[in-house]
Structures are given as structure tokens and as C-alpha cells.
Amino acid sequence: MTKTLWNPLTKLPALVWLKTYDAGSLQADAMAALIVTIMLIPQSLAYAMLAGLPPATGLYASILPLLAYALFGSSRTLAVGPVAVISLLSANAVGLAHINSGLDVLTLSMTLALLSGVLMLFMGFFKLGFIANLLGRPVVTGFITAAGILIALGQLKHILGIPLGGHNLPELITGLQQYGTDTHLLTVVVGITSVAFLWWARAPLTRLLCRFMSKTAASALSKLAPVSAVIISILLVSNLGLDQQGVKVVGDIPSGLPTLAWPELSWLLVSTLMPSAIMISLIGYVESISVAQTLANKRRQQIDPNHELLGLGAANVASAASGGFAVTGGFSRSVVNFDAGAQTPMAGVFTAVGIALASLYLTPYLALLPKAVLGATIFVAVLTLIEPHEIKFTWKYSKHDFAAMMITIAMVLGVGVEAGVMAGVAATISLMLWRTSRPHTAIVGPIADSEHFRNIERHDVEQCEQVIALRIDESLFFGNVRYLDNQLNELLAKNPCIEHLILMASGINHIDSSAVESLLEFNQRLKDKGIKMHLSEVKGPVLDRLQRVGFSEQLTGRIYLSQHQAWQALTAITN
């Protein structure tokens, strides 16, 4: 029987939810889309600015990508579009490529989105979502926290009206020292006022609104505060002529829908952008799948990681084809979408229609929008990315994970986002290899009147000088078998009366060929000393492999089904 290649097109999530789509779902999705659309317009403009692109690209990146994700994505409530962290990664990658290639930043951003999308599609089609596990939670948390600090500080150039630049903390601090005295008073007033208003809207406004409406409705309305800031600031600029007094505004935004075109690719361009595309793909996927899974759990829905990769990949390809930049699932807008009652990805389709209408008819009114307001929107939004409680939790739970997190934070802040992610992944892999190279072992004994065996250093257990049971809590491979060999030799040196050594294998899931040979060598050394080696609780797949090479025939002792059985049999012999 031949195995057919997995074809995702035969299991499109859209085909599932469309079968049961009804008028109730339509009404709920339309209402959620209205709220998300209003929220997404200023966000799209702000994140386009963060990515170093014209504001219109933010709107373009919020149309076709939403349609593509609705078709391929498995989450029913995830809202896809521009997000702060991915915009920062895109800006850094494109900025460097622009210097080296001379190509315009828009072309480079589209190419980067295309490469990221193709990588995600490849990973999804071949079920390679597990690769994202290389980015452990400490690394992701450390990266997002540090990136949030960099993004927030980077927005000071818009809030204060100074020519601030830099891709890391030292460069930003140097810029603040250099241009800190050149602030524009009116810009500072607009920026600081916007920050204060948006910050007040996060919690105090929600508590105030809860007196008059439900908590869900109050939370959704408070998240629309950026829209209020946009409208008020435009009216102030229009009536007071603030743009004539030095307050920088967005300027003319072309009306209309994006034109469909593929960016021209070259081997040099692909090779230059590919490392950043890989990073954006992994981080975008991890961020998106975390949000999608969290929201799905609240409604007891399922998320298919491979279809998520396909959905995000298709969204990025669609963004590239429509003049946008890299996108992923956003936390804030997804939560708003969820709280507003979205039932299916059709809410994303309606949101795309809303953004398209805004691109056609609202862009002339956005020309007088102060950049300080957009900077304030980003500043307040990214502060939620900084999670000191996660850092505290990691410190308490695991110093090794905390070290990986701190390395990531330090490298992101001190060098840059790309270096930070690579350093974090390297630290995670190094720590994992260090842990596995030092397998945990424990001498165990039976608890009185039971069949339970526990560590003799933690529990009051029965012991026998002639019989020693050693529990191994790690798979054995070439990288840790020498460490185990040293531990066994130390055990023999400390217990000269030993006649039987039981290796309790309940924690061993795999033994590679190097470890098998080492165990056989140790078995021979024990034989020369008159000591028998036994195994207990060997898992079926591990035992099958051992039997293939005749391990049991060469073993001086026996392989017991249970540790209790081995202990009873061997202690009876010695007594």
C-alpha cells in the first residue's frame, strides 16, 4: 500500500466552517469586523511607519492577507496583519539590504514578505512546524521584551520631534544625548498628551465604562481609543494649523486599492534577505500560534499547526503581491476580535473589505494625522510586550532558562534584534546539550510495604549493601554516556560490597549505538570484578533494539519487567 503525499487543499479549514455558516454567525462576524476595522486603521498606519514604509502600505498589508488567511488558517478568531515586532524585524533587515543593494525599501519589504511566506508554506506543506520549537519560551519572551523596549524608545523621535535613529540601545541613547535639546514644543505637547490619553484608556477608562456596560464591551471600546486620538488630532491640526507650525504629519496618502505585482527576485537579493526571512517566519509563527491556541482553548476549538503555517504563509505571499510587508497574527486585535464576538474567519474577510473601503475613501482625511500620534500609539501598544512577571517567573523556576532569556535581552538591546534571536537560540541549544550531557541519576530503594522505589536521599527506603539500584532519568547517547560511565565507576568505588547492579531504565526513551557499546563494555568490567549487571523496566521500543544486537545474551544479569521484581529476586539471593 503506497502512502499518498499530504495534500492540504483537500482539508481546507474554510470548507469546514463554511458548511455550518448561518445568519447568526454572519451578524456576529460583521459586528466584530466593524470594531477591528476601526482599530486596525491607525495600527496599520503606525506599523507601516515603524517598518520604515509609506503609511498606505500598512493598509495594503491589511487587505489581501486577511482573505488568504481566512482560506487556509485554522484559527476562527485570529486577526492577521502588521504587528510591532515583525515590523521592527522587517525595518532592520530592509534598512541593511537597502544600504548594500541600493534598492528601494518598498521592493525589499515586499521581497522579504514573499520569502517569509514561501518559507512558511514550505514548512506547512511538509509538516515542519516543530522547527519553531527551537525558539523556546524564555528566548521568545526575552526577545519580545527587549524588542518592545527598542520600539518604544525608537518612537521618541516622533513624540519629541527629534531626528533620532539607531537599531540598538547604545545608538538610541547616544541619539537622545545628541538631539535631546532639539525637541519641538508643539510636537512634544501632542505626543505626550496622546501617550497619556492612550495609557489612561488602557485601564482607568475600562473601569469607568464597566459601570455602564459589560466588561467585554468596555474592554472592546477602550481599545478603540487610538481612533479617538486620530480623529481629535486631525481636527486640531486642521483648525489650528499645527502642521504649519512644525508638527510633522503623515502627508498625502494615495487613494485606491493596491496593484498586484510580484517583486523582482535575484539570487543576490534572496541570499541577502533569507536569514531575516527565516527569523521573521519563526518568530511570526511562534507569536501567532501562541495567540491562536490561547483563544481556541477558551472556546474548546482546535488549532492545526500545519494549517496555521499555510495560512500565515499565504497571508505573507498575498501581502507581498499587493505592495505590503510581512504580517502575522496580532495579539491585541485578535483579543478584540474574540471579545467582539467573532465566530469564524469571515470576520477577517469583512475586516479586509472595511480596510479596502478606508483605502478608497478615507485616506484624504488622514493626510493631517500627526506622526506624534502614531508614535504614541506604537509606544503605548508595545509597552504591553514588556513582561517583568515572566522574567521573575523564569528566574524562580530555572536559572538556566533565565540565563538564555538574559542573553537574548542583552544581545537585542546591545547589538540588535537579529543578533539577539540568534544568540538566544544558540544559548537554548547549548543549555539543552549541557543538560542532556549530564544525565540525572539516583540510587533508589523500595519504600516499606510498597512497590514504589524512590531516591534514598529524599525518602526513608530499604537498602542492601550487596544490591544497588540506579535509576537513569535521561535517554543515553554518545554525548552523555561517558558522564554516566564516570558516575557508575564512582558508585562502585563507594560501594565495595556490591554484588548486583540494577540499572532502572524507566526514564530511558532511547539508547543509541554508542551508548549500547559503552554499556556492554561496562558490563564486561563488572564481570571481571564478579559483579552482575541487571536492567529493569526497559521500555518496549528500547528493549526491541537491544534484542536485535543480542544485548541480553551478553548481559551478565537479567532484564526484569519491574524494579520490584528485580529487587525481590536479587535481595533474596544475597540474603
N, C-alpha and C positions, 0 to 999 in steps of 0.2 A: 504494500500500500504506500503510495507516494504522498509525501506531505506537501500540501499546497502553501505557497507564499502568502503571508498575511496581507489581506487587501483591505485597507481602512475604508475604502469607498463603499464597501458593502455593509459597513456598520456605522454609518454617519450618525452621530448623536441627534442631528436635526431631524432625521427620519423618525426618531423615537418620539420626541416631544411634539412634533407636528401632528402626529396621529391623534393625540388627545387634546389638541388645542381648541379652546372654546371661547365664547364671548366673555366669560369671567376673567380668563387669563388675558385676553385682549385688553380689557379695561384696566386691569392691574398693571400690565406691562406699559400701556400708554401713559398712565399716571406716573409711574417710576421713570420712564424715559423723559417726561417733561421736566421733572426735578433734576435728573442727571444732566440733561442738556443745558439747563440754566447754569448749573455748577461747572460744567465742563468747558464752557466758552472762555471764561477768564483763565482757567487752568491751562487750557491748550495754548493760549497766547503766552502765558507765563513760562511754560516749559519749553516752548519754541525759543523764547528769549534766552533761557538757560542753556539750551543746546547751541546757541550762537547763530540762530537762523531767523529769517523773517517771520513775523507773527503769523502770517497766513499759513505757514507750513504746519503749525500746531493744529489748525482747523482741518487741514487736509489729512493729517495723521489720525483724525478722529472720525473719519467717514468710512472709507472702504475697509480699513482694518476691522471695524466693528462688524461689518457684513461678513467678512471672511471668517472671523472667529465664531459668529453665530452658526455658521455652517459646519465647522469642524470641531469646535471646542465642546468639552463635556460638561462644564460648569453652567448652571442655569442662571446664575446671578453675577458672575464675574464681569466687571466692566473694564474693557481693554482700551488703552490709549496712551498718550505720553505720560511718563512719570518722572519724578525728580532724579532718582539715582541713575536710571538709564539715560536720561537727557545729559547728565553730567558726564557719564562714560562716553557718550557719543561726542560731546563737545571736546573732550580731551583728545580722543582718537582722531577726530576730524581736524582739530587745530594742528596737531603734529603732522598729519598727512598733507594738510594744505601748505605748510612750510616746505615740505620735501618735494611735493609734486607740482605745486602751483595751481592745482585745480580749485574751482570754487567750492565753498563749503557745502552748498546745497547738493551738488553732484556727489560729493564724498559722503554726505549723510544718507542720501538715497542708496548709494552703493553699500554702505555699512548695514543699513536695514535689510537690503536684499541678501547679503551674505549671512546675516543672522537668521533671516527667515529660512534660507536654504538649509543651513545647519540644523535648525530645529525640525524642519520637515524630514531631513535625513535621519535624525535621531528618533523621531516619532515613528517613521516607517519601519525602521529596523529595531524598534523597541530598546533604545539606548538611553532611556530616561535615568537609569541608575548612575550614569556618569555625573549627574548633578550632585550625587551624594558626596563627591569629593569636596564640595563646599559644605562643611559641617556647620551646625547651628552657631557655634562660637565665632567662626570665621565670618558668616553672613551677618550676624549681629554686630560684630566689630566693624565690618566694612560699612554697613548701613549707618551706624552711629558716627563714625569718622566722616563718611561722605555727607551726612546731614550737617555736621559742623562746618565742613568746607563750603557746602552750598549756601548755608545761612550767612557765613562771613562774606562769601562772594557777592551776595545781594546788597551789601553795604554800599557798593558803588552806585547802585540805583537809588537806594534810600537816602544816601548822603549827597549824591550828585558829584562824585569824585571819580577820576579815571583809574579805578582800582583794577588790578589784574593779578594773575598767579594761579597755579594749579596745586599748591600745597600751602601748609600753614606758614612756614617761614616767608614765602613770597607774599602772602596776603598781609602778614604783619608788617613786612618791610614797606608794602604799598600804603598801608594805613599810616605808618610813621611819616612817609614821604608826602602824602596828599591829604592827611587828616585835617590840616588847617585850611584846605581849599573847598570846604563844604559850601553848598549853595543853600542859603537860609530857607527859601520857599520850598525847595525840594525836600529839605530836612523836615519841615513842618508837615508837608504832605505825606512823606514816608513814615515818620514816627507816628503821626495820627492814624494812618492806615494800619500800622502794626498794632497799636493799642486797641483799635476797634476790632480787628480780626482776632486778637488774643482774647478780648472780652467776650466775643461771640462764641468762643470755644466752650466755656463752662458757665460763667455767670449768666449769659443770655439764655442758655439751655435751662438752667434752674429757674429763671424768671418765666420762661414760656411754659414750663411744666405746671405752673399754677393755673394755666388756662386751657391746656390741651394735654394729650397723652405724651409720654416720654419719647416714644418713637417719632411722633410728628414734630415735637420740639427739637429733637436732635437733627432731624432732616432739615428743618427750617434754619437752624443755626448754622448749618453747613453751607447755606446759601448766602452767608454774609459777604463773601467776596464779590458776589454780583451786586449787592448794595453798594459796596465800596467802589466798584467800577462805575456804576450809574452816577453816584454822587460826585465822584472825582471828575467825570466827563462834564457834568453840569457846571462845576466850579471853574474848570478850565475854560469852558465856553463863555461863561458870563463874566469872569474876572480877567480873562486874557492871560492866564498864568503861563501859557506857552510862549507868549511874547516877553515874559519876564524871566526867562531862563529855565523854566521847568520843562524837562525833556518829555516828549510824548511819543507814542508809538508811530505816528505818521500814517500816511495813506496805506491802506490795506486793499489789495486788488479784490474786486468783487468777482464772484463766479466760482464755478467748480474746478477742481484740479484737472489738468490734462493728463492723459495716460501716456506714459513714456518710460522705457527702461533706461537706466543709466548705462553708459558705455563702459564695458569692462576691459581691463588689460591685465596681463599676468603680474606686472609690477604693482598695480593698484590692489589687486586681490591679495597678493603676498604681504603688502603693507598693512592692509586693514584686517586680515584674517585673525591675528591674535586678539584684537579688540572685539571682533565679531564673535569669537569663541567665548570671551569673557561676558559679553552682553547676553549671549544666548543662555549661558549657565545661570548668571545672576537673575536675568529676566524670568527664566523658568522657575527657579527656586522661589523667588518672590511671588510669582503668580500662583504656583501650585500651593503655597502656604496659605494664601488668602482664599483660594478656591476651596481647599479642603476644610478650612475653618468654617466658612459659610455653608458648605454642603452638610457638615456634621449637624448644624443647627436644624436642618430640615430632613435629616436622615437620608440624604441623597448620596450618590456615588460619583467619584471623580476617576476618570480613566487617565493615568499619567501620559500614556502614549497619544491619546487624542488631544490632550492639553498641549503637547508638543506640536502636534499637527495644527491645532487651532492658532497657537501663537506664531508658528512658522508661516502659516497662510496670512495672518494679520500683518506680519512684517513685510512679506513679499508684496501684499496689497498696498502697504504704506509706501514702499519703495517705488511702486509703479504709479503712484498718484502724487508724487512730489513731497512725501512726508519723510519721517525719520523713524528710528527704532522705537517700538512700543512694547508694552506688556500689561498685565493685569494690575490695576492700581488699587491700593488698599482703601483710601478714603472714598473714592467714587463707587467702589464695589460695595462698601458698607452702606452708603447712601442708597444705592440701587436695591440692596437687600431690604433695608429698613423701609423703603418706599413701597415695597410690596411686589417687586418684580418676580414673575413666576417662571419665565423662560428667556432664552437668548433673544427672543423677539423684541424685548426691551432695548437691547443693543441696536437692533435694526431701526427701531423708532428713534433712538438717540442719534444714529447716523443721519437719518432724514432731517432731524432737528438741526444738527450741525450744518448740514448742506444748505438748509434754508437760511441759517445765520450767515453762511459764507456768501449767499446770493444777495441778501437784503440788509444785513446789519453792519457789515464792515465799514461803510462810510461813517457810521456813528462812533466807531472805535478809534478813529484817527486821533482824537484828542485825549485818549486814555494816557495818563501819566505813567512812565516807566517805573516811577517810585511805587505806585500802587501794585504793579505786577511783581516788583521786587519784594514788597511787603507780603504779598500773597504767598510767594515761594518761601520767604523767611519763616513765616508762621507755620506753614504746612510742614516744612522739613524738621522743625523742632520736635515734632511728634516722633520722628525717626530715632531720636536720641533716647536710648532706653537704659538709664542708670540702674534700674531694678534688675535687668537682665545681666548686667555686669556684676552686680552684687551677688546674684544667684549663682552665676558661674564660679565666682571666687569661693563661695562657700562649698559648692559641690565638688569641683575638680580644679586643682591648681594647674594641672597640665592643660586643660581646656582654656583656663583663664590666660595662661601664657600665650596660647595660639591667638586668642582674642586680642591681647595687648600688642602682640607683634603686628597683627593686622591693622589695628588702630594707629600704632606708631608709624608704620610704613605709609599708610594712606595720608596721614597728616604731615609726615615729614618729607615724603618723596612724591607720592601721587597715588591715584586710585588704582591704576594698573599694577604698579609695584606692590601695593598693599594687598591686593587679591592674590597675586602670585606668591607673596611671602606667607600669607595666611594658609593657602593650600599646601605649600611646602612644609610649613610648621605642623599642620594637621597630619600630613602623611608621615613626617619624621617622628612625631609623637606616637602615632599608631604603630609604626615599625619598632619603636623603642619599647612600647608596651608588650607587643607580641614576641619580642626577642627575649623577654624576661617573664616566662610563664609562671603564674602563681601556682604554688603547690602547698599542700598542708598535710601533716601527719594526722590521721583520723583514727578514731576508735568508736566502739558502739556505746550508745547511751544505755544505761542499765535497764533491763526488761523491755528492750525495744530493738527494732531492726534498723534504727537510724544511726548513721555514722557522722560524727562532727569533729571539727578541729580540736585537738587536745589542748590548745592554748586558749580556747574560748569556752569550752564546756568540760564538765566533770564526766569523763568517759573511762571505760575499761581499757587497760593497756597490757601488753605482753612483750617481754624483752626479746623473745625469740621470733615474734611475728610483728612486722611493721607494715602498716598500710599507708601508702602515699597517694593522695588524691591530686590529679593533674587537671587544672582548670583552664586549659588552653589547647587548641589544636597544635600538633607538632609538625614542624617543617625545618628546612635547612637553616633558617635564621635563628631558631631558638633551641635546637636540640643540644648544642654544646653547653648552653647555660643549664639545661636540665641534667646533662651528664655531670657537670660540676656539683649540682645540688645532690645528686644521688651519691656521689663519692663522699661528700661531706656527711651525708646521712649514715653511710656505712662506717665512717671514721668515728662518729659519735655513738654508735650502737654496735660494739664489738660482739655482742651475744646473738646477733640476728642470725636466724636460720632460714626464714622465709620473708621475701619482699613482695608485697601485693601492690601493683600499680592500679589504682582505682581510676578507670577511664571514662567515667560518666560525663566528664566535661570535655572530652576529646571528640571533635566532629570530623577531623581529618588527620591523617598521618601520611606525609609524603615519603618518597623512596629513601631520601637521605636519613630521615628520622627512623625508618624501619631498620636500615642497616646499622645505625647507631644503637638502637635498642638490642639488636642481635649481638653486637659487639659487647655491650654491657652485660647481656645475659651470659656470654661466654666468660667474662671476667668473674662474674658471680659464681659460675660453675667451678672455676678454678679455686675459689675460696670455700667451696662447699655450701654455697647459698643458692636456694632455688628462687626464681622469679616467676610470679603469677600475675595474671591480669583479671580484672573483674569489671562487670557492667560495660563491656565493649559494645558500642552501637553497631547495629546490623551492617550498614554500608562499610564501616571501618573494618569490621570482622571479615566481611567478604573479601576485601582487598588483602588482608593478612593471610587468609586461607589460600589465596591464589599463589603466593610465594612460599607456602609451606612453613609459615611462621610458627604455628602450633607444634609442628613436629620438631623444630629446633629449640623450642622453649623448654627450659629445664623443669618448669612447673606446669600448671594448668590454666585454662581460661574459664573462669567461673561466671555463671549467669548473674549472680548478685554478690555484693560485698559481704552481706550477712552470711551467705553460703560459704564463701571463701574463708571468712574469719572463723566460723564454727568448725569447719573441717581442719584447718591448719592449727588452731589453738588446741584442738583435741589431740592432734598428733604430738605436739610438743609437750603436752601435759601427761 
